Amino acid sequence: MNYLSVENIAKSYGNRKLFAEVSFGLAEGEKAALVARNGTGKTTLLNILAAKESPDSGNVTFRKSIRVEFLSQEPDLDPDATILEAALAAENPMSKALIRYEQALENMEDTEAYQKAFDQMEHLKAWDFEGQVKTVLGKLGLHEVKRKIAPLSGGQKKRVALARILISRPDLLILDEPTNHLDLDMIEWLESYLGQKGMTLLMVTHDRYFLESICDTILEMDEGKLFRHPGNYSDFLERVAERKEVEATNVDKAKNLMRKELEWIRRQPKARGTKSKARIDAFQDIKKEASKDLKEDQLQLNIKMTRLGSKIIEIHKLKKSYGDKLLLEGFNYVFKKGEKIGIAGPNGSGKSTLLRMITGMEEPSGGKIIIGETVQFGFYTQQGLEVPEDKRVIDVVKDIAEYIPREGKGGDLSASQLLERFLFDGDKQYTYVSKLSGGERRRLYLCTVLMANPNFLILDEPTNDLDILTLNVLEDFLLQFPGCVLVVTHDRYFMDKICDHLFAFEGEGRIKDFPGNYTDYREYQAKAEAQRKLRDDSMVKAKKVEKKQEQKKTKLTYAEKLEFEALEGEIEALETQRETLAKDLEDSASDAEKLMELSQQLEQIQGELEEKEMRWLELSEWI
């Protein structure tokens, strides 16, 4: 059953053609993603589907009677509504009943209104719906449901809009960058939620793990045309590579044919017949095919790095709090050359605050940060580029420098040459900032950050709004970058590819320096949680055994008293051994053989410790 049909739509802005003759369909249960470079019309296409813009030609048809919800990058919400009211804004009886019930709970003196609201919830069997609403809001970090929309940040409003769409459970979801402004835990939950069987969606996202695990269709827009690729992200990459190979073969054939045709056309007399005219027209088509440039645009980032000395950054007993809210407590770290560190943690845990303290934009509450004399920061912030909208791209760069030094031979780069390497061709350089897409603005901002020849890059959410091509090249650059990199990002693929280890914000001021990438850390967390659960289950079983023996036993024997006293010392010694082994594991991250040996020892110590703790608990009941 087809939910959506798009037939030969086209869109241009003045002389700039975004796409033409774009056609595709979306079937019930299909999960498709739209992939394209920044500025090629992804968001415009979604706006056409949402009837926020009109195509120049063509038709968009939705199946009758289905409900469609659209998540834009800048959602339109009632500023006077509360979070709960905005999340329940969809037109359905259960949403209205739940709002009335919540209002009645705040005014319990009006027993008649409360009884009516309660009866309506009973009639609609809306109690399960209430649980679903609380789950969605909780998973998206929207706990203060009575707060008004007006004072919320852009990211919070985006999460409210996402919650409203998920709660309304439409037949078709159209989502523009749904993972922006979500922390890593939220993204993993959303990935699981959208992956449910039977859900139909079309989305624009640069999150490649999302594309890999959720999508069964990739729609690629390239040079104004649309290509449909069945399968997930891996399948898409294989098919694109195959297409490029075929195109390269066709270009080679066309070039050989063009040489022969060129020889023929030069031999012709000036007065040509109809037959010759047709051949000349065909030659123009061949020439166009043969002249096609198959080289992928490359974001060349060979900017020269300022020399970095041996002393980089030292952090000693760092503390940061806002009133009663503690973000960091006693954090220590000494940066080494070439380190690439990711920062993970929930929204509001202090990740961006740490970056601002390192760069001197914010003072710590305690401790100190010592910056080496040769350190030159390049700080890419979430706020992005702040320049006048009526300024041209070339002038933004020239205001910083006319020429930029680069590595190797070839001399300095002019501002125009640098912009070309950032995929801004001649015409684009004279475009006003106001005309740039979100991703193009981010790319321009990245350009201005790297111009300063930094040797320590600090990147706060650098992946937002960047297309996959730009992300791939940025990743390659960072992997080759000889300086230090400290990055906060919600893009798990980006973090896994770039980072040597993590600063994991674990709450209550704790930051764990974890030796591995994000996927390694999640596996470590899962294993630790499984061990805790096993330990809790063991404690429950032990208590059941104790209850059975309670009637038979009233006090410890002399031998059991001696055993109990010895157990306290044995448990303490085992805990010390466990802490020592855990530290040795972190220090031996690069030695695989040593890691294996220490892991086995740690597992053995953990088993002995759990056994003795259970026995201690059993004996303690009779003291």
N, C-alpha and C positions, 0 to 999 in steps of 0.2 A: 504494500500500500504506500503510494507516494504522498509524503507530507508537504513537500516543497518542490516547485518546478520553476527554474529560471531559464528564460529563453531569449538568447541573442541580445542581452542588455549591453549598453555602451555608456561611457561617461567621460566627458572632457570638461576642462576648465579653461576657457579661452583657446589658445593654441596647444595647450598641454592635454594630450590624450592619455587617460589612465588605462582604460581597457575597452575592448570592442568585441562584439559577438560572443559574449560569455554565456555559456549554457551549462547547466548541471541540474541534477535532481537529488533529493534526499528522501530516503525511504524510512518507514516506521522502524524504530530500533537502531537506526544507523548512527554512528558517532564519527563525525567528520571534523577535520581541522583545516583552516585556510592558512596556507603558508606563502609568504612573499616578502620581498625586500621592503624596507621602510620607504614610504612615499609612493608606492605603486598602487594604492587604492584599497587596501584590506578593510580599513574602517569605513571608507566610503561605500564599499559593497555591502557591508553589514547595515549601514544606515539606510541604504536603498531597500534592503530586505525588511527593515523595521519601519519603512514608509516615512523616515525622517528626511530623506532626499528622494528626488525623482530621477530615473535614468533618462538619458537623452533619447534612447530607443529601447525596444524590447519589453518583455513582460515578466512580472513576478507573480506567481499564483500559489496560494496556500490551500490545502485541502479544507473544504468547508467543515465547520463544527469543531475543529481542533483549536486548542488554546496555545498561543505562542507568547513567550516572555523573552525580553531582550535586556541584556546587561551591557550598558555602555560604559566607557571609561570614566565619564563624569555623569553619574546618575542624577535624575531630577526627583528630589524628595521634598515633602512638605516640611519646611523649617520649623513649624510650630507643633508638629507631631512628636510623640515620644518614639524611642527606638522600637518598643513593642507595637505601637500603633502603625508605624511605617512598615514594620516587618509583616504585619497582618493586613496590609492595605488591599490585598487581592480581593476581588468580589466573589466571596463564597460564604455560605451561611455559617460554617464552623468558625471562620475568622471573626465574624461579627459577634458570634455567641461568646467566644473566648475573650474578646475585648470587654463586652458587657460584664462577664463574670469577674474579670480582673478589677474592673471599676467598682463592682459590688463589694469585693473583698476589702477595698479601701474605705468603704462606708457601711460597716456592718450594722450600724444603728438602724438603717433602713432595711428592716427584715423582709418587707414585701418585695423590694427590688432584688435583694439577694436570692430569695426563693424563686423568683421568676428566672433569674440568670442561671441558677442551679438546675431548674427544671428544663431549661432550654439546652443546657449541656447534656443532660440525661437523655432528652429526646433525640438529639443529634448523635449521641454516643461519641462525644467530642473529647473524652478524657484522654484517649490515646493520641489524639491530635495535639492536645496540650503538651503531652510528653515529647512529641516530635518537635514542636516549636521550641521548647526549652533546650532540647538536645542541639538543634541547629544553631540557636543563638549562643549557647555555651561553647560549642566547638569553634565558632567564629569569634570568640572573645568578646561577645556583647552581653556582659553580665548586668550592667546598670540599665535595665530596660525602661526605667522611668525618665532617663535623661532625654532632653530635647535634641532634635536633629541639628538645629542652627549652630551650636558651638562645636560640633564634632569636626575632626580633621577630615581631609579628603579621603584618606584611607579608611577611616571608620565609616564614612558615608557609603563607600564602595562595598564594605562588608555588610552594612544594613541592606543595601539593594540586593546583594547576592543572597542574603538570608530570605528576603521577601520572595525572590524567585524560587528558591529551593522549597520553601514552605508551601507555596501555591501549587507546586507539582504540576506544571503545564505539560502539554503533550510534546511540545518542541521548545528547547532552550537554545537561544542564540547569545553567545557569551564573548565579549571583547576583553581579552586579557584577564580572565577570572582569577589568576593567581597573584596579580599585583596587589601589594599591601597585605598579603597574608604571610604569617610566619611559617616555618617549616612544618610544624605539627599540624597547622590548619590545612596546608597544602596536601599533606598525606591523607588527612581525613577527607578532604574534598575529592581527591583522586579516587578514594574508595567509594564515596557516595555517588559520583558521576559514573563510576564503572558498573553500576547495577544493571542487570539485564533488563531490556525493554525500554530503557531511557533513550530518548532521541535528542541529539544535540549537534550544533554547528558552532565552532569556536575559533577565535584567533588567539594563539598563545605561542610564546617562544620557549615554553618549558618542555624540553625534549623528553624528560622522563614521563611527563603527562602524555605527550604524543605517542610515546612507545607503549604505555600500559593501557591507555583508554581507547585510542582511535582505531577504527577499522577502515577508514578512508582518509586520504590526504588530498586536498585540492590545492594545486600549486599554480600561482599566477606568475607568469614569466613573460616579459616583453608584451604585455597587454593581452596575452592569451591565457586560457585556463586548461590545465592538464589534470586529469583524474587518476589517482594512484590507489588501487585497492591495497589494504594492509596498513600496518602501523609505520612508525618513523623509520625503522630499519629497512622495511620493504621499499619505502619511498626513496631512501638514499640509493638503494640498488637500482631502481628504475630510472632515476635521474641520471645516474652514471651511464647506464645503457643508452639512454636517449642522446646524451652528449657524444658518446662514441659514434653513434649513427650519424649525427649531424656533422661530425668531423669528417667522416667518410664521404658524405654527400658534398661537403665543401671541396674536398680534394678532387672529386670527380668533376664538379662544376668548374674548378680552376683549369683543369686540363681541357675541358670542352671550350671554355672561354678563350683560351689561347688559339685554338683552331678557328673559332668563329671570328676572332679579331683579325687573323690573317685574311680570312675571306672578305670581311667587311671593308678592309682597306683596299682590296683589289677591285671593288665595285665602282662602276662609273657613277657620276653624279645623278643621272636620271635613272631611277630604279622603278621596276614594275611592282605590281601588287604582291607578287610572290616574294620578291626580295624584301618588300616592306614588312611582311609578316615575319620573315626571318630576323629582320633587324629588331622588331619588337620582342621576339623570343630571346634575342641576344641580351636585351636589357634585363630580362628576368634572370638569365644565367649570370650576368654580371652582379646583380644584387645578391644572389645566393653565394657566388664565389667570393664576394667582398665581405661576407658576414664575419664579424670578429668573434671567434669562439672562446677567446681567452676570458676567463671569469674575472670580473673586477676584483682587485685585491686591495685591501686596506693596509697599505705599506706603512709600518710603524718603526722605521729605522732611525728614530730620533736619538741623538747622542745623549748618553747618561752622564751626569756629573759624577766625578770620582767619589767613592764611598770609603771612608777610613775604617780602621779596625773597631773603633768605638762607635756604636750605632745608637741604640736606645736602651737604657736601663730603667726598670720599674721596680720600686722598693716599697713594700707594705702599703700599696695604694688602697685608698678608701674613698667611697663616694656615696653620699646619702642625700635625700631631699626630705627633710623633716624626719618622720619615722620610717620612711621607705629606704631601706638599705639596698644599694645596687652592687657595690664592691666592698670587700673586706679583706685586707691583708694580701692583696695580689702582688706577686713577684714574678718578674721575667726579664731576661737579658736577650735581646735580639742578636741574631748572628747573620752574617752575609748570605744573601740569596734565599732567605727563608720566605715561604709563601704560606701564610696562616689565614685560615677561615675563622669567622666568628659566628657561632650558632647560638640560638636561644629564642625564647618567645618575645613577641612585641612588648616593649616597655621594660625589658629586663636590664637595659643599660648598654647595649651594643654600640649604638651611635654615640652615647655619652663617653665611652672609652676612647673612641676615635677623636672626639673633640678635645678631650683632656690631653691626649698625646700630641695633638697639633697646637696646643696652647689656647684653644678657643674657649676652654672652660677650666676652672680651677678645681683640683681634687679637694675632698674634705680632710684627707690625711695622706701621709706618705709623700713620695716624691717621684718625679719622672726626670731623668737626666738625658738630654739630647746631645749626641755627638756633634762636633763642630762642622763636619762635612755633610751632615744629613740635609738633603734638599727634598722637602715634601711635595708630592703632587696629590692634592686632595679633591676627590670626585665626590660631591655631596648629593644627598637626595633632592635638595632644592633645585639642582640643575642650573642651567645658564640663566643669568639675570642681566639682560641687555635690552635696550629699547627695541620695541617691535618694528619701528620704522628704519632700523639699521640693516644694511646689506651684509651678507655672510662674509664677503672679502674684507669689509671694514672691521668686523668683529675681530678677525685674526690680525689685521694690520695694527689695530690699537694695542696689541700685546707686543708684536715684533714684526718688522718687515722681512727679516731673514732668520732662519733657524738652523743651527749647526746639526749635522748628522754624522753617523758612524761611517767609516771607510772613506774611499775616494769619491770625488764628484762634487766637492764644494758644498756650500750652504744651500738650503732650500728657500726659495721665495715663498711668501704667504700664499700665492696662487698655486705653486707647485705642491705645497703641503696639503692644500684643500683638495687637489686632484687625487692625492693619495688617500684622502678620507672620503672618496667617492663623490665629491662635489665637482662636477665638470664645469666647463666654462660658463654656460648659461646659469647654472645653479649657484655659482659664486656671487652673482649679482641679484639673487633673489632676496627679498626682505625676510627677516627673521619671522615675521608674522605669517608668512606663507609656508613655513617648514612644518612637516609632520612632527609628532612627538618623538619618533625615533631619530629623525634627522636632527632635531635639536640636541638630542642626547649625543649623537655622533659629533656634532660641532663642539659641544661642551668637552667631550673626551679629547678632541683635538687641542683645545685651549689648555687643558690640564697638562698634556704631554709636551707642549711647547716649552715649558719652563725647565726642561732637561732634568726632571726629578730622578733621584736614586732610591726613594722610598715612596711607593705608591700606596695611598690609602683610598679604598674604593667603597663607598657606601651605597649599596644597591645599584651597581653599575649595569645590571642586565635589564632593568625596567625599560620597556619600549624599544629595545634593540632587536633587529631582525636576526635570524639564525646565521646568515652569512657574516654579519658584523661580529656576532658572538664567537663564531669559529675562528675568525682572524684575530680577534682580541685575545682569545684563549691561547692561540699559537704565540702571539707576541709575549704574553705574560709568562708562558713556559720558558721562553728564551731570555726574558728580562733578567739581567744579572743582579739587579738590586733587590730590595725587600718589597714584599707585597702583603698588605693586610686588608682583607676584604670581608664586608658584610653583604650577604646575598641570600635570597630565598630560592635561588636557582640551584637545585641539588646537583644537576649535571655539571654546571659550571664549577661548583665547589669541589666536586669529586675529581674533576680534571685538573684543577689548578693547585689545590692545597696539599701541603706536606702533613700538616696537623691542624688541630682546632683549638680555639679557646671556646669552651662550651659553658655558657651561663646556666647554672643549675639552680639558681634561686638562693635567697637569703645571703647574698653577697659572695657566693662561691663561684669561682671560675676554674674549670678543670682543663689543664693542658693535656689534650688527648693526642697520642701519637698515631695518626691515621686520618683518612678523609671522612666525609660525612656518613657514607654508607657503612664504613667500619664502626663509626661511633654508634649508629643506630643498632647495629648487630650487638655491640657491647652492651648497650642499654637493654636490649631484649633478653640477652643472656642473664644480666644482673637481675632483671625483673623476674625471670623464671626461677632463679635461685632463691629470691625472696619469697616467692609463692610457695616453693617447695619447703622452705624453712617454716613458713606460717602453717602449711598443711601438717607438717611434722609436729608442730607445737599443739595443734588441735587434737591430733591423734594421741599425743602424750597425755593431754588433759583427760581424754576419754578413758585411757588406761588407769589414770589416777583415781577417777571417780569410781571405777569398778573395784579398785583395791581399798577404797576409803573405809568400807565397812569392816574390812579384815585387818586393817593396820591402824594403830593409834600413835605410834612413835617409832623413831629410828633405833636400830640396834647400834651397839658400840662401834662395830665395823663400818656401818653406814655413816656414822658421824665422822669417823676418820676419812672416809671416802669423800664426803661432802666438803670437808675442809681442804682436802688436796685438790679437789676439782677447781676451786676458785683460782688457785695459782696456775694450774694447767691451762685453764681457759685464757687467762691473761697472757701467758707465754705464747700460746697459739695465735692470739690476736696480734701480738707484736710481730711474730714471724710472718703473718699474712700481710701486714702493712709494709714490712721490709721487702717481701717478694713483689708486691704490687708496684713499689717504687722502682725496683730492679727491672721489672717488665717495661716500664715507661722509658727507662734509661737505655734499654737494649733493643729499641725499636728497629734498628738497622741490622741486627744479628739474628737471622732466622733460626739458626740452630739453638742459640741461647734462649730465644723466645719460647721454643718448644719445650726445652728442659724446665724453664721457670714456670711455664703454664701447668705442666704436669705436677710440679711440686706444690703450686698454689691450689690445684684441685684436690690433692691429697690432704693438705692442711685444712681446707674448707670442710672436707668430709669429717675429719677428726673433730673439728671444732663444733660442728652441728651435733655430733653424737654426744659429746661431753656436755653441751648446753642442754640437751634434752634430759640427760641424766641428772644434771644440777637442778633443773626445774622440777623433776619428779621428786627428788629428795627434799627440796626446799619447802614443799607443802607440809612436811612433818616436823619442821623446826619450831 
